[in-house]
Amino acid sequence: MMNQVNSPGLWALAWRRLKADTVAMISLAVVSLFMLLLLLSYSGLIAADWDTEAGVSYAPPGFLHTASQQLTQQLSKPEAAPVVTDNPLDPLRDVIRELNQAQGNKDAAATPSSQPVNTDGSEVDDPIAQELAEIQAELAKKQQTQIQERADSLPFGADKWGHDIIKKTIKGAETSILVGIVAALLATLLGTLFGATAGYFGGRVDDFFNWFYSIFTSIPYLLLILSVAAVLQQKGVGTIILILALTGWTGPFRLIRAEYMKHKAREYVWAADAIGASHLRKMFIHIFPNISHVALVQVSILVVGFIKSEVILSFLGFGVPVGTVSWGSMLNEAQNELILGKWWQLTAATAAMALLVTAFSLFTDALRDALDPKLK
């Protein structure tokens, strides 16, 4: 008696093809690394203190700290105050100005010539003058200590407020990737529901959804998302996800509708109809598992598109609110910094986005080829 051999399923064959593709596995490793960074950042294990002023304003990338030593030497000479330069590229310009202001306040508090005098020429005793002088001196000392504690250079540089660029990039990746994944899932869900309904029932139902689809596709995509953003008039991660989901369902709708039109005439659907299966059961229990790979590929494609869309929205000012960092908001800040020669924030955000988008695109192409039944 011959043993029955079970043929591998669609997913087993797809995974076998993916493992044989070196580029696909490298891309999957890069995407997995970004997903790990997303989880660690979301849980607060890394980049939780991204908004801490770790360095001086516009601290350049590097590992040497020669500027802080020079500043310490200047501060050790009370008779020689640091000179403020007018060069906007000088990373110590703002720091030295703050120190001069603090030193000036201290000197002013200690100057007795500013005391008022009586009519006979004697000085008026101010009962709180000594306390005010002590408070001002303490504040100046505290401010000087805080400024001295900031690093003059960081491995990937700092922005205008002294935020570490590498931590800011990781936190921005959390926002951009989260928006891309959640919006892609919602858009695919909407497209699947609309496409399944239109493709399965046909007739007037199909005509209505096709009319609705034609309206969305007749408007340029960028103009459409900007219009929806202007109508909602609310900034936030949830609003961006809603905008992208409401405008990005058209791609999955077209493919899912075609798959349902093709599969509803298959023998297994007729058999399910013969045993009295309901429409919902035939649509989502019998047909959908056979076309789920199409929806999965659409999710991976939309993630890439929505990450770029979030960057565009935040760059144009329709994206994340103030206080929330994303790759788009980093690029928005970097356009002004680039004029001053501060290139590190632009480089970090662009390199991170390019690496993720390229890896995700290559993995999506490999996944689509592996799940294509025609390539069996």
C-alpha positions in Angstrom: 0.0 0.0 0.0 1.5 3.3 -1.0 1.9 6.1 1.5 0.0 9.2 0.8 2.2 12.3 0.4 0.7 15.6 1.3 1.7 18.4 -1.1 2.9 21.6 0.6 0.5 24.5 0.8 0.8 27.9 -0.7 2.4 29.4 2.4 5.0 26.6 2.7 5.9 27.0 -1.0 6.1 30.8 -0.6 8.5 30.5 2.4 10.6 28.0 0.5 11.0 30.5 -2.3 11.8 33.3 0.0 14.5 31.4 1.8 16.1 30.7 -1.6 16.2 34.4 -2.4 19.2 36.1 -0.8 18.0 39.6 -1.5 14.7 38.9 0.1 16.2 37.5 3.3 18.6 40.5 3.6 15.6 42.8 3.1 13.6 40.8 5.7 16.5 41.2 8.2 16.6 44.9 7.7 12.8 45.3 8.1 12.9 43.0 11.2 15.6 45.3 12.7 13.4 48.4 12.2 10.4 46.5 13.7 12.6 45.7 16.7 13.6 49.3 17.1 9.9 50.2 16.9 9.0 47.9 19.7 11.9 49.0 21.9 11.1 52.6 21.3 7.4 52.2 21.9 8.0 50.4 25.2 10.4 53.2 26.3 13.5 51.0 26.5 15.4 53.2 24.0 15.2 56.8 22.8 12.8 57.6 25.7 14.9 60.7 26.5 15.2 61.9 22.9 14.0 65.4 23.9 16.8 65.8 26.6 19.3 68.6 25.8 22.3 66.3 25.6 24.5 68.7 23.6 25.0 72.3 22.7 23.0 73.8 20.0 23.9 72.3 16.6 26.6 70.1 18.1 28.4 68.6 15.2 28.8 64.8 14.8 32.0 63.5 16.3 33.7 61.9 19.3 36.1 64.6 20.3 35.4 67.3 22.9 38.0 70.0 22.3 35.4 72.8 22.3 34.3 72.1 25.8 37.9 72.2 27.0 38.4 75.5 25.3 35.2 76.8 26.9 36.3 75.6 30.4 39.6 77.4 30.0 37.8 80.6 29.1 35.4 80.3 32.1 38.3 79.7 34.5 39.5 83.3 33.8 37.0 85.7 35.5 38.8 88.7 34.1 38.5 87.6 30.5 34.9 87.0 29.5 34.2 84.8 26.4 33.8 86.7 23.2 30.6 86.3 21.3 31.2 85.8 17.6 28.7 86.7 14.9 29.4 83.6 12.9 26.2 81.5 12.7 28.2 78.4 12.1 30.0 78.7 15.5 28.5 76.0 17.8 29.5 77.9 20.9 27.9 81.2 19.9 24.7 80.7 21.8 26.4 79.0 24.7 28.8 81.9 25.3 26.1 84.4 24.9 24.1 82.8 27.7 27.2 82.7 29.9 27.9 86.3 29.3 24.3 87.2 30.2 24.5 85.2 33.4 27.9 86.7 34.3 26.5 90.2 33.6 23.5 89.6 35.8 25.8 88.5 38.6 28.1 91.5 38.3 25.1 93.8 38.2 23.7 92.3 41.4 27.1 92.8 43.1 27.6 96.4 42.0 26.8 98.8 45.0 26.6 101.9 42.7 23.1 101.0 41.7 21.8 101.4 45.2 19.4 104.4 45.8 20.6 107.2 48.1 19.0 109.5 50.7 18.8 113.2 50.5 21.9 113.5 52.7 23.9 111.3 50.3 23.8 108.1 52.4 22.8 104.9 50.8 19.3 103.4 51.4 19.5 100.0 53.0 17.6 97.5 50.8 16.3 94.7 53.0 16.2 92.1 50.2 19.2 93.2 48.2 21.4 90.5 49.6 18.8 87.8 49.1 18.3 88.9 45.5 22.0 88.9 44.9 22.3 85.4 46.3 19.4 84.1 44.2 20.8 85.6 41.0 24.2 84.2 41.7 22.8 80.8 42.3 20.7 80.9 39.1 23.7 82.0 37.1 25.9 79.2 38.7 23.2 76.6 37.9 22.8 77.8 34.4 26.5 77.7 33.9 26.7 74.2 35.2 23.9 73.0 32.9 25.6 74.5 29.9 28.9 73.0 30.8 27.3 69.5 31.2 26.1 69.6 27.6 28.4 67.8 25.1 30.0 69.9 22.4 29.7 67.0 20.0 27.6 63.8 19.7 28.2 60.7 17.6 25.4 61.8 15.1 25.2 65.5 16.1 22.5 67.5 17.7 19.7 69.8 16.5 19.0 73.4 17.4 17.8 72.5 20.9 20.6 70.0 21.6 18.6 66.8 21.0 20.6 63.8 20.1 20.0 63.1 16.4 20.3 59.3 16.6 17.7 59.1 19.4 15.5 61.5 17.5 15.8 59.4 14.4 14.8 56.2 16.3 11.8 58.0 17.9 10.9 59.4 14.5 11.0 55.9 13.0 8.5 54.8 15.7 6.0 57.4 14.5 6.5 57.0 10.8 6.5 53.1 10.8 3.5 53.0 13.2 1.5 55.3 11.0 2.5 53.3 7.9 1.6 49.9 9.4 -1.7 50.9 11.0 -2.9 53.0 8.1 -2.0 50.1 5.7 -4.0 47.6 7.7 -7.1 49.9 7.9 -6.9 50.8 4.2 -6.6 47.1 3.2 -9.5 46.3 5.5 -11.7 48.9 3.8 -10.5 47.8 0.3 -11.2 44.2 1.1 -14.7 44.8 2.5 -15.6 47.1 -0.5 -14.0 44.8 -3.0 -15.5 41.6 -1.6 -19.0 43.2 -1.6 -18.7 44.6 -5.1 -17.1 41.5 -6.7 -19.4 38.9 -5.0 -22.8 40.5 -5.5 -22.1 42.4 -8.7 -25.0 44.2 -10.4 -26.0 47.6 -8.9 -23.9 47.0 -5.9 -20.8 46.7 -8.1 -21.9 49.7 -10.1 -22.2 51.8 -6.9 -18.7 50.8 -5.6 -17.2 51.4 -9.0 -18.7 54.9 -9.1 -17.3 55.6 -5.6 -13.9 54.2 -6.7 -13.9 56.4 -9.8 -14.4 59.5 -7.7 -11.4 58.8 -5.5 -9.1 57.8 -8.4 -10.0 60.9 -10.5 -8.4 63.2 -7.9 -4.6 63.3 -7.7 -3.5 61.4 -4.6 -1.4 64.2 -3.0 -4.2 66.7 -3.6 -6.7 64.3 -2.1 -4.8 63.7 1.2 -4.1 67.4 1.6 -7.8 68.1 1.0 -8.9 65.5 3.7 -6.2 66.9 6.0 -7.6 70.4 5.6 -11.1 69.3 6.2 -10.3 67.4 9.4 -8.2 70.4 10.7 -6.7 68.3 13.5 -3.1 67.3 13.9 -2.1 64.1 15.5 -0.9 60.6 14.7 -4.5 59.2 14.8 -5.6 61.9 12.3 -2.8 61.0 9.9 -3.7 57.3 10.1 -7.3 58.2 9.3 -6.4 60.4 6.4 -4.2 57.8 4.8 -6.7 54.9 5.4 -9.6 56.9 3.9 -7.6 57.7 0.8 -5.5 54.6 0.2 -8.2 51.8 0.0 -8.6 52.1 -3.8 -5.6 49.8 -4.6 -6.7 46.8 -2.5 -10.3 47.4 -3.7 -9.5 46.9 -7.4 -7.5 43.7 -6.8 -9.9 42.1 -4.2 -12.9 42.8 -6.4 -11.3 41.1 -9.4 -10.4 38.1 -7.2 -13.9 37.7 -5.9 -15.4 38.0 -9.3 -13.1 35.1 -10.4 -13.6 32.9 -7.4 -17.3 33.2 -6.9 -17.8 31.0 -10.0 -15.4 28.2 -8.7 -16.7 24.7 -7.9 -16.0 25.0 -4.1 -18.2 28.1 -3.9 -21.0 26.2 -5.7 -20.6 23.3 -3.2 -20.8 25.7 -0.3 -23.9 27.2 -1.8 -25.4 23.7 -2.2 -25.1 23.0 1.5 -26.8 26.2 2.4 -23.9 28.4 3.4 -24.7 32.1 3.9 -23.3 34.9 1.8 -21.0 36.1 4.5 -19.7 32.5 5.1 -19.0 32.1 1.4 -17.3 35.5 1.2 -15.0 35.3 4.2 -14.8 31.6 5.2 -14.5 30.0 1.7 -13.3 32.6 -0.7 -11.1 34.9 1.4 -8.6 32.3 2.6 -7.8 31.6 -1.1 -7.1 35.2 -1.9 -5.5 36.3 1.5 -2.1 36.4 -0.1 -3.3 39.3 -2.3 -4.4 41.3 0.7 -1.0 40.6 2.5 0.9 41.8 -0.5 -1.2 45.0 -0.6 -0.5 45.6 3.1 3.2 45.5 2.5 2.9 47.7 -0.6 0.8 50.3 1.3 3.2 50.4 4.2 5.9 51.8 2.0 3.6 54.3 0.3 2.1 55.5 3.6 5.5 56.0 5.2 6.4 58.3 2.4 3.0 60.0 2.6 3.4 60.7 6.3 6.8 62.2 5.6 5.2 64.5 2.9 2.4 65.5 5.2 4.7 66.3 8.2 7.1 68.1 5.9 4.3 70.4 4.6 2.9 71.0 8.1 -0.2 68.8 7.9 1.3 65.9 9.8 2.4 65.3 13.4 1.8 68.1 16.0 4.5 70.0 17.8 6.2 67.9 20.4 5.9 64.7 18.3 8.9 63.7 16.2 8.7 61.8 12.9 11.0 61.6 9.8 8.8 64.2 8.1 9.1 66.7 11.0 12.9 66.1 11.0 13.1 66.9 7.3 11.0 70.0 7.9 13.5 71.3 10.5 16.5 70.2 8.4 15.6 72.4 5.5 16.4 75.5 7.6 19.4 73.9 9.2 20.9 73.1 5.8 21.2 76.8 5.0 23.5 77.1 8.0 25.5 74.1 7.0 24.0 71.8 9.5 23.5 68.7 7.4 23.4 65.8 10.0 19.7 65.8 10.8 18.8 65.8 7.1 21.3 62.9 6.5 20.1 60.8 9.4 16.4 61.1 8.5 16.9 60.6 4.8 19.3 57.6 5.3 17.0 55.8 7.7 13.9 56.3 5.5 15.8 55.3 2.3 17.1 52.1 4.0 13.7 51.0 5.3 11.7 51.9 2.1 14.3 50.1 -0.1 14.3 47.0 2.1 10.5 46.9 2.3 10.1 47.4 -1.4 12.5 44.6 -2.2 10.9 42.3 0.3 7.4 43.1 -1.1 8.5 42.3 -4.6 10.0 38.9 -3.5 6.8 38.2 -1.4 4.6 38.9 -4.4 6.6 36.6 -6.6 6.6 33.8 -4.0 2.9 34.0 -3.5 2.0 34.1 -7.2 0.3 30.8 -7.9 1.4 31.0 -11.6 5.0 30.5 -10.4 4.4 27.1 -8.8 
